[in-house]
Structure formats: C-alpha cells, structure tokens
C-alpha cells in the first residue's frame, strides 16, 4: 500500500466574499469586481481549450494536460488511448 500527499480544504470562500474583500483594498465596487471575476471564468476556459497556458501573475499558471496509454507508433495512436484530462496549476 502506498500513501500520497493530498490537500486539505479548511474553508470555502464565495465569489461575493472575494468581491467584498477586493472592494476593501481597491476603488472597484462589488458589482464591478464580480463582473470581472465572472468574465475571467468565461475567458480562461476558452484559452485553455485552445491549448494556451494562462498565467495569472504570482497566483499561478493554468494549463490542460492529458494522460494516455502509449502506442508503438504515431500511426497506431488514436484518441481511444486517452485516459483523461486535468487542469493543473
């Protein structure tokens, strides 16, 4: 049996809470902050789907990775060998 590291979530923070906190440290209103975050949630997946790495400064970088079984040659490879995809940061 093997043991692996896993992250532990201690709390949940809502979009509204984030927007309120951003308002406290900037001149942007809660509705404007919410609109920008919602726009990011629409735009980021589009860029990830196009194969881009999305870099959000010191917050981190996001990309999509796939896992597959190997094939003996490029001609023998097919999408059926793909096991799954995941987003990483």
MARZASE-369346 format. One record per residue (C-alpha): residue number from 0; residue in one letter; chain; z, y, x. Coordinates in nm, 2 decimals. Layout:
<atoms>
ATOM|k|r|c|zz|yy|xx
ATOM|NUM|a|A|Z|Y|X
...
</atoms>
This chain:
<atoms>
ATOM|k|r|c|zz|yy|xx
ATOM|0|x|A|0.00|0.00|0.00
ATOM|1|x|A|-0.09|0.35|0.13
ATOM|2|x|A|0.07|0.68|0.05
ATOM|3|x|A|-0.13|1.00|0.02
ATOM|4|x|A|-0.04|1.37|0.00
ATOM|5|x|A|-0.05|1.53|-0.33
ATOM|6|x|A|0.00|1.89|-0.45
ATOM|7|x|A|0.29|1.96|-0.69
ATOM|8|x|A|0.24|2.22|-0.96
ATOM|9|x|A|0.56|2.42|-1.02
ATOM|10|x|A|0.44|2.67|-1.29
ATOM|11|x|A|0.15|2.78|-1.49
ATOM|12|x|A|0.02|3.14|-1.48
ATOM|13|x|A|-0.21|3.26|-1.76
ATOM|14|x|A|-0.51|3.48|-1.73
ATOM|15|x|A|-0.32|3.75|-1.92
ATOM|16|x|A|-0.03|3.73|-1.68
ATOM|17|x|A|-0.27|3.77|-1.39
ATOM|18|x|A|-0.44|4.07|-1.56
ATOM|19|x|A|-0.10|4.24|-1.62
ATOM|20|x|A|0.01|4.19|-1.26
ATOM|21|x|A|-0.32|4.33|-1.13
ATOM|22|x|A|-0.27|4.63|-1.36
ATOM|23|x|A|0.07|4.70|-1.20
ATOM|24|x|A|-0.08|4.72|-0.85
ATOM|25|x|A|-0.41|4.90|-0.93
ATOM|26|x|A|-0.56|5.16|-1.15
ATOM|27|x|A|-0.75|4.90|-1.36
ATOM|28|x|A|-0.65|4.83|-1.72
ATOM|29|x|A|-0.56|4.48|-1.85
ATOM|30|x|A|-0.88|4.46|-2.07
ATOM|31|x|A|-1.09|4.56|-1.77
ATOM|32|x|A|-0.92|4.32|-1.54
ATOM|33|x|A|-0.96|4.04|-1.80
ATOM|34|x|A|-1.33|4.12|-1.84
ATOM|35|x|A|-1.39|4.09|-1.46
ATOM|36|x|A|-1.20|3.76|-1.43
ATOM|37|x|A|-1.39|3.62|-1.73
ATOM|38|x|A|-1.72|3.74|-1.56
ATOM|39|x|A|-1.62|3.56|-1.24
ATOM|40|x|A|-1.55|3.24|-1.44
ATOM|41|x|A|-1.91|3.26|-1.57
ATOM|42|x|A|-2.08|3.36|-1.24
ATOM|43|x|A|-1.91|3.13|-0.99
ATOM|44|x|A|-2.02|2.80|-1.15
ATOM|45|x|A|-2.38|2.93|-1.16
ATOM|46|x|A|-2.38|2.99|-0.78
ATOM|47|x|A|-2.20|2.66|-0.72
ATOM|48|x|A|-2.47|2.48|-0.93
ATOM|49|x|A|-2.74|2.65|-0.72
ATOM|50|x|A|-2.59|2.50|-0.41
ATOM|51|x|A|-2.42|2.81|-0.27
ATOM|52|x|A|-2.08|2.84|-0.11
ATOM|53|x|A|-1.88|3.10|-0.30
ATOM|54|x|A|-1.65|3.29|-0.06
ATOM|55|x|A|-1.36|3.49|-0.21
ATOM|56|x|A|-1.23|3.65|0.10
ATOM|57|x|A|-0.88|3.53|0.21
ATOM|58|x|A|-0.84|3.34|-0.12
ATOM|59|x|A|-1.08|3.08|0.00
ATOM|60|x|A|-1.43|2.93|-0.03
ATOM|61|x|A|-1.56|2.71|-0.30
ATOM|62|x|A|-1.84|2.45|-0.28
ATOM|63|x|A|-1.95|2.14|-0.46
ATOM|64|x|A|-1.95|1.81|-0.28
ATOM|65|x|A|-2.09|1.47|-0.39
ATOM|66|x|A|-1.99|1.12|-0.29
ATOM|67|x|A|-2.23|0.83|-0.29
ATOM|68|x|A|-2.29|0.48|-0.17
ATOM|69|x|A|-2.52|0.45|0.13
ATOM|70|x|A|-2.88|0.34|0.13
ATOM|71|x|A|-3.08|0.17|0.41
ATOM|72|x|A|-3.35|0.44|0.39
ATOM|73|x|A|-3.43|0.76|0.22
ATOM|74|x|A|-3.69|0.58|0.00
ATOM|75|x|A|-3.42|0.34|-0.12
ATOM|76|x|A|-3.17|0.61|-0.21
ATOM|77|x|A|-3.15|0.70|-0.58
ATOM|78|x|A|-2.92|0.92|-0.79
ATOM|79|x|A|-2.77|0.60|-0.93
ATOM|80|x|A|-2.58|0.57|-0.59
ATOM|81|x|A|-2.40|0.89|-0.65
ATOM|82|x|A|-2.03|0.82|-0.74
ATOM|83|x|A|-1.92|1.16|-0.84
ATOM|84|x|A|-1.89|1.53|-0.76
ATOM|85|x|A|-1.60|1.75|-0.69
ATOM|86|x|A|-1.53|2.12|-0.63
ATOM|87|x|A|-1.34|2.20|-0.32
ATOM|88|x|A|-1.18|2.50|-0.16
</atoms>
